């Protein structure tokens, strides 16, 4: 086996159709994990009485940043070349929820551009870490292939 074959991520080792479905599954898992990273710390803080925020966005906890980072690292390790795409999905549910909220009450998001910019910045955390961890895994795999 040559080094190129060894250095490919799990997505490249399966037929194209299966590769796309695995990528979609990983993106869905990242989206679910991203929502949990935002919602769960807020819910726990609310139950413990350490926040009065009425929703997960207003009551976002510091641990959320660490959880988003872990999701990005995991996506990068699972799919070194395409993990960043999956990491983009981590907070994809938030703009969807904003749109639903806007349909219910068009005056509810007066600062919508800033809100969406904030989501983009938060999404940058897992995306950058997916790129870094994917690159590290890719290089380690390539190095192992050339050393054998």
C-alpha positions in Angstrom: 0.0 0.0 0.0 1.4 3.4 -0.8 1.3 6.4 1.5 -1.5 8.1 -0.3 -3.9 5.3 0.3 -2.9 5.1 3.9 -3.3 8.8 4.5 -6.9 9.0 3.2 -9.6 9.5 5.8 -12.4 7.1 6.4 -14.7 8.9 4.0 -12.4 8.2 1.1 -12.2 4.4 1.8 -15.8 3.7 1.0 -17.8 4.1 -2.2 -18.9 7.7 -3.0 -22.6 7.1 -2.1 -21.7 5.6 1.3 -19.1 8.4 1.8 -21.8 11.0 1.3 -24.2 9.3 3.7 -21.5 9.0 6.3 -20.6 12.7 5.9 -24.3 13.5 6.3 -24.6 11.3 9.4 -21.5 13.0 10.9 -22.9 16.4 10.1 -26.2 15.5 11.7 -24.4 14.2 14.8 -22.4 17.5 15.0 -25.6 19.5 14.7 -27.2 17.5 17.5 -24.1 17.7 19.7 -23.8 21.4 19.0 -27.4 22.0 20.1 -26.7 19.9 23.2 -23.6 21.9 23.9 -25.6 25.1 24.0 -28.8 23.8 25.6 -27.6 21.3 28.3 -25.2 23.7 30.2 -28.0 26.4 30.2 -30.6 23.9 31.4 -28.3 22.7 34.2 -27.4 26.2 35.3 -31.1 27.2 35.3 -32.0 24.2 37.4 -29.2 25.0 39.8 -30.3 28.6 40.0 -27.1 30.1 38.7 -28.8 31.8 35.7 -32.0 33.6 35.2 -31.9 33.5 31.4 -35.0 32.3 29.8 -33.4 30.7 26.8 -30.1 28.9 26.0 -28.7 31.7 23.9 -29.1 34.4 26.5 -27.9 32.0 29.2 -24.9 30.5 27.3 -22.3 29.1 29.7 -18.5 29.1 29.3 -18.5 25.3 29.2 -20.3 25.6 25.9 -17.2 26.9 24.3 -15.2 23.8 25.5 -17.9 21.5 24.3 -18.0 23.1 20.9 -14.2 22.8 20.7 -14.4 19.1 21.6 -17.0 18.6 18.8 -14.7 20.2 16.3 -11.7 18.1 17.4 -13.9 15.0 17.1 -15.1 15.9 13.7 -11.6 16.5 12.5 -10.3 13.2 13.8 -13.2 11.2 12.3 -13.0 12.9 8.9 -9.6 14.6 8.5 -10.4 16.1 5.1 -14.0 16.9 5.6 -14.5 17.3 9.3 -14.7 21.1 8.9 -17.8 20.7 6.8 -19.4 18.7 9.6 -18.2 21.2 12.2 -20.1 23.9 10.2 -23.3 22.1 11.3 -22.6 22.4 15.0 -24.7 25.6 15.4 -26.8 25.3 12.2 -29.9 24.7 14.2 -29.7 28.2 15.8 -30.4 30.2 12.6 -33.3 27.8 11.9 -34.7 28.5 15.3 -34.3 32.2 14.7 -36.3 31.9 11.5 -39.1 30.0 13.3 -39.1 32.7 16.0 -39.3 35.4 13.3 -42.3 33.8 11.7 -44.0 33.7 15.0 -43.1 37.3 16.0 -41.5 39.5 13.3 -40.3 42.0 16.0 -38.5 39.4 18.1 -35.0 39.8 16.6 -34.3 43.4 16.1 -30.5 42.9 16.0 -30.7 39.9 13.7 -27.4 40.6 11.7 -25.4 40.8 14.9 -27.1 37.6 16.2 -26.2 35.7 13.1 -22.6 37.2 13.2 -22.3 35.9 16.8 -23.4 32.4 15.6 -20.8 32.6 12.9 -18.1 33.4 15.4 -19.1 30.6 17.7 -19.2 28.2 14.7 -15.6 29.2 13.9 -14.4 27.5 17.1 -15.3 23.9 16.0 -14.5 24.6 12.4 -10.9 25.8 13.1 -10.3 22.9 15.5 -11.7 20.4 13.0 -9.2 21.7 10.5 -6.3 21.6 12.9 -7.1 18.1 14.3 -7.8 16.8 10.8 -4.5 18.1 9.6 -2.7 16.6 12.5 -4.3 13.2 12.0 -3.7 13.4 8.2 0.0 14.2 8.8 0.4 11.4 11.4 -1.2 8.9 9.2 1.0 9.9 6.3 4.1 9.8 8.5 3.2 6.3 9.7 2.6 5.1 6.1 6.1 6.4 5.0 7.9 4.9 8.0 6.7 1.3 7.4 
